[in-house]
Amino acid sequence: MTNSKIILSSIDDVKEFVSIILKADFSADLSSGKYVVDAKSIMGIFSLDLSKPLDLKIHSENGAEFLDKIKKFIVK
């Protein structure tokens, strides 16, 4: 499992993130506070507070490779 913090600050960011993660063969969750949604669900993502960084939890051993694909969204 791999964890990271990401920021999705616009509608286009959400669309791009979802289009990338839909191609992945693993599951992932995004959380904001006490709310957790499927990271592949565009509607779920829009239900979160996007004004703050989100916690991304990748359920795969290949999570580090995936993080390279979404590096523009990662909070440093």
N, C-alpha and C positions, 0 to 999 in steps of 0.2 A: 504494500500500500504506500502511496505517495501523497503528501499533503503540500499545499501551496496556497498563497493568498493571491487573488486576482482582482482586477477592477474592470468592470464593464460600464463605461461611462456614457454610452450612446446606444441607440437602437441598432445602428450599424455594427457596433462592437458585439452586441448580443447575437445578431444574425451571423456574423463571421465566426464567433466562438462556437455556436451550435453547428454550423456547417463543417467545422473542423472536427469537433468531437463526435459527430454522427458517424464519421468514417472509422472511428476507433472500435476495436473489438472487445472492449471492456466496459464496465459500468463505472460511473462517477457521480458524486453528489456535490451539490453546492449548498452552503449554509450561510445564513445571516441571522445571528442571534440564536433563537430557539427553533427557527424554521429551516428545514432541510428539504431540498427538491432534487429530482433527477437532473443532472447537468445536461442531458440530451433533450430536455423539455423546454422549448422556448417559452411556453405559457408559464411553466413553473418558475423560470428565471425572472420573468417580468413580475411575478408575485413577491419577489424579494426586494429589499431596500438596496437599490443600485447606487445610492449616493455614498456608500461605504464599501471598503474591500470585502470580498466574499471569500469564504474558506472553501477550497476545492480539495476533495478527497478522491483520489483515483484508486480503484480496486484492481490493481494489476502490478505485476513485477516490472512491466515496461513503462512505468509512469515517467521516468526521467526522460525517455525518448519523446514522449508526448509533450512534456513541458517545453522542450525545444521548439515545438510547432506553435505553441501559444505564448512564446516569450514576450510578445508585445503587450500582453494583458497582465503579466506577473508583476506584483508589487515588490519592489526591492527595498 
